Amino acid sequence: MRVLGIEGTAWCASAALYDAETDSVLIESNPYEPDSGGIHPREAAEHMSEAIPEVVDAVLTAAEEDHGPDAIDAVAFSRGPGLGPCLRTVATAARSLAGALDVPLVGVNHMVAHLEIGRHRSGFENPVCLNASGANAHLLGYHDGRYRVLGETMDAGVGNAIDKFTRHVGWDHPGGPKVEAAARRYAAGSDGPGDLLDLPYVVKGMDFSFSGISSAANDASDDGVPVEEICFSLQEHVFAMLTEVSERALSLTGADELVLGGGVAQNDRLREMLASMCAARGAEFHAPEPRFLRDNAGMIAVLGAKMTAAGDTLSIPESAIDPNFRPDQVPVTWRSDGSV
Ligand code: ATP
């Protein structure tokens, strides 16, 4: 089976071809890069309407060159969560393409796709998943036909919390990679790493909060603390919170596998902290390669193939987008025996 996936929940217009027989994934992406500030919803939607046809065309052309006119068996698209105007563009493209090719249409939950690509690439059967992305941060675990939200941010997504600080100090979007580089310079420098700055560390059971730490980091910058020192302490605090709740989720569920998803998962320090926590408790850890961590259509196509095989497809009237689509709203049809 070959599935064409389309992703465009916020900043990345992306299309992909997943060939289930060879387990190969071709991804074409065109990111929106704001001139200044963060992601502007209207500009992001304009970007989607220009870039989605281009990336879909590139993937479709490649698929038809290799496999002929019947190359595509289904079209999968990200239904949410995300920015409404962006999701509408993606859904319209997917509906038209599925109709033109006369193949099934599959609506994929973007956050479940972040989890499933980690499960697919690792071969883990029943992992806990930490989704550390721009607009979200949560832990998912499978129970009784659904991915349950075991813990989540009470306010900002983890990437957005970091980007809020980088906007304050005048850095371009996205801020996460710049914070990582600055923290690494500080740790390698002659002055660091010294004591951590005293920033808010807020974990309440399985949930956590980032809004206070963004504001405290901004205040530290206004007080003249060197930016590299703030970046180092910001990362250590935020990633320690995520590591603590991940360990608690493993302990609560009895799982011995952890997968990581989302754009912030590209951060080496986060991966290092999670890997060392897992090693200490005898659990296995997997983070997919970066092209499957940031927003990408590859993960949509891979889960789309599993859903198509399970008969989990949509008619046009059922295919409305959902900007607030939660992972626990999705019946997990493709894990028929509860573990596959
Ligand atoms: P979601 O999946 O919730 O819709 P999103 O659309 O914002 O998230 P992602 O690609 O998952 O997109 O994540 C983007 C975020 O990842 C941005 O906030 C960016 O700053 C952050 N990020 C990217 N690389 C790194 C890094 N190396 N370290 C920390 N954060 C990073």
Residues whose N, C-alpha, C, O or C-beta is under 5 A from the ligand:
A	BS01	ATP	T9 A10 W11 P81 S133 G134 A135 N136 G159 N160 D163 P174 G175 G176 P177 E180 G262 G263 V264 Q266 N267 L293 R294 D295
